[in-house]
Amino acid sequence: MSNSVAERFLRTLRDAEQSRDPTRLAALFTDDAELSKLTQDEPRRGKAGARQFWAEYLHSFGKVRSQFGKVIEADGAAVLEWEAEARLRDGRPVKYRGVSILETAGERVKRFRTYYDTAALRPAPVAANSAQAAPRPAADEWGPDAVRPTQAGGGAASVEQINRETLPRASDGRVVDPKQEEVRDTAG
């Protein structure tokens, strides 16, 4: 992944998640790009569609952070396995996972498709008795420990290295632990 389109996409997505600005991410797409996801009837098209797609993604959450597992690149395409931790607009923390497929044209993304577990993003069920907790999904083989980063060869950046390099940082350069940040957020 030596400065490939997929590597630039991973880094730029991380920047967009931190800044909540889709501009640089949308710039990675071609003028005739097509972006689609499971919950959308029609794909978004062109650079304006790419900006709209990513703005909708970013604004679906209070906070979001993606971690990438396996990345496979070949012949103008890349497949990215990922897991995201987010805080929904209603304040609920969620984890969800999926796969995104990039088709490239030169140094840009021509087609982006993403497939993910929509169950975690559904509105919280309202319990008949407010003291009753909402049911939690059962653990499965796709848990957080199931996705492992691939090792890069030949001096190229690995997904693990990109994940480390793009950790959120305080103004003094210290790594900010998002889990600690969540604890502070919920403690008030």
Summary of the structure (lengths in Angstrom):
residues: 188
radius of gyration: 17.4
end to end distance: 41.4
largest distance: 58.3
contacts: 493
relative contact order: 0.17
helix: 30%
strand: 32%
